[in-house]
Amino acid sequence: MDRCSQEYIRAMDERGVPRPEPTAEFCQVAKEYIACLRSTARSSRGNLNYHSMQSSMVRITNDYACPRIL
């Protein structure tokens, strides 16, 4: 999970996205982050931080209409 968070931060910096926003760039970074988090689901099963981040990112991407943007 820590690796996923580091990759998310690096991708945001590399793509020039200062914060979550309703743009294709952010939505792509968020999609990659969610996929990375899901890949750790088995080992993160009892981790509350994992569940919080997963839920938060899904909610943010839905609020910013990312499924329609991508």
C-alpha positions in Angstrom: 0.0 0.0 0.0 2.9 2.4 0.8 4.3 1.7 -2.7 1.0 2.6 -4.2 0.8 5.9 -2.3 4.4 6.8 -3.4 3.6 6.0 -7.0 0.4 8.2 -6.8 2.4 11.1 -5.4 5.1 10.7 -8.0 2.5 10.5 -10.8 0.7 13.6 -9.6 4.0 15.5 -9.7 5.1 14.2 -13.0 1.8 15.0 -14.7 1.6 18.4 -13.1 -1.5 17.8 -11.2 -1.4 19.9 -8.0 -4.4 18.3 -6.3 -7.4 16.1 -7.1 -9.4 17.9 -9.8 -11.9 16.9 -12.5 -9.3 16.5 -15.3 -8.3 13.6 -17.5 -4.8 13.8 -16.0 -6.0 13.4 -12.5 -8.5 10.8 -13.4 -5.8 8.7 -15.0 -3.6 9.0 -12.0 -6.5 8.1 -9.7 -7.4 5.1 -11.9 -3.8 3.8 -11.6 -3.8 4.4 -7.9 -7.0 2.5 -7.4 -5.7 -0.4 -9.5 -2.5 -0.5 -7.4 -4.5 -0.5 -4.2 -6.7 -3.3 -5.4 -3.7 -5.4 -6.3 -2.8 -5.3 -2.5 -6.3 -6.2 -1.4 -5.4 -9.7 -0.2 -2.5 -8.5 2.0 -4.3 -5.4 3.2 -7.5 -7.1 4.1 -7.5 -6.0 7.8 -5.8 -2.6 7.2 -8.2 0.3 7.9 -6.0 2.7 6.0 -6.3 0.6 2.9 -10.1 0.5 3.1 -10.2 4.3 3.8 -8.0 5.2 0.9 -9.8 2.8 -1.4 -13.2 4.2 -0.5 -11.9 7.8 -0.6 -10.4 7.5 -4.1 -13.5 5.8 -5.5 -15.7 8.5 -4.1 -13.4 11.3 -5.4 -13.3 9.8 -8.9 -17.0 9.5 -8.9 -17.5 13.1 -7.7 -15.2 14.3 -10.5 -17.0 12.2 -13.1 -13.8 10.3 -13.9 -15.7 7.3 -15.3 -17.1 9.6 -18.0 -13.9 11.4 -18.6 -11.8 8.3 -19.2 
